[in-house]
Amino acid sequence: MNGIPQSYNNKQLVHSWPYKDANGDVLGIVARYQNGTDKKDIVPFKRNGSGWTPGIEPGLRPLFGMDKLASHDKTKAAFVCEGEKTTSALQSIGLTAVTS
């Protein structure tokens, strides 16, 4: 899945969300790891050469959904959500949504 690790802290990768720029190029990935018993781990990944490493690039951080916002009809509402999971759910039904 996107070249990120399939496990982290003995937890399996459940889902990942690519952060894309306005052109659709992947800037980073946020992954959710769970094992069913412990608290989930949400891990950001940044580019490391041709792969990915845990961490966040210093400086300004992109919005998740920025690629959708770039082509959004400015006369319609856009939603600011808490988290990638909720944002993706709104996007899946055709709404424009972002999260930080």
N, C-alpha and C positions, 0 to 999 in steps of 0.2 A: 504494500500500500504506500505509494509515493516514495519508496526508498527509506522510510524511517524504520526504526527498530520495531519488531513485532511484539516485544515485551520490554517492560521497564519496571524496576523494583519488584520483580516477581509477579507482575500483573500483565495481562494480555491486552494488546491493542484492541479497543472496541470500535473506535471511529477516529477519523482525522479530518481536519478542515484546512484546506489550502487558503492562505491569504494571497490575493492577487491584486496587481495594480490595475489601473484603468484600462490597460491593453490586454489584460488577462494573463500576464506573466506571473508565475508564482514567486512571491517574496519570502514566504515562510509558511510553516505548517504548525497547527496546534493539534495535539493528539490527546485522546482520552484513554487511559489505561485503567482496567478494573479486574479484580479476581473474584468478585462475588461476596467477599467477607470483609475486606478492609475498605477504607475510604478511597475514593477514586483519586487518580493522579492526572492532572491536566498539565501537559508538558509542551512548551513552545520549542520549535526547532528552527534553526537558522542554517543557511547554506555554509558548507565547509568544503570548498573545492567542488567536486562532483557529487558530494553526498550531503548529509545533514548531521548536525550536532545539537544537543540540547542547549537552549539559551536564546537570548533576545539581542538583536543588534542594538547598540546604543543610539540614542538620538530619537528622532520622530518615529512613531509607530503607526503602521497603516491600519485602516479600518478593515474589518472582515466584511466583505460585500462591496468593497470599493469598485470592483469591476461592474457590478450590477448598478451601482449608483451613477457611474459614468454615463450609462446609456438610459438612465431613468427619465421618464416624462416629467419635467419640472412642474407641470400643472397638477400632478397627483401627489398624494401623501407618500412619505417614506417613513419607515419605522426604525427607531433606535432601540435595540433589545439588549438584554443582559445575557451574553454568552452566544457562542457559535451554534449550539444545538437549537435554541429558540429562533435565532436568525435564519438558520437553514430551513426550519419548519415553515416559517412565513414565506421564504423564497420558493419553497416547493409548491405553494399554492398561488404563485404568480405575483406576490407582493414584493416591493423593494424594501429590504431591511439591511441594517448594518449593526455591528457591534465593535467595540475597541478591544 
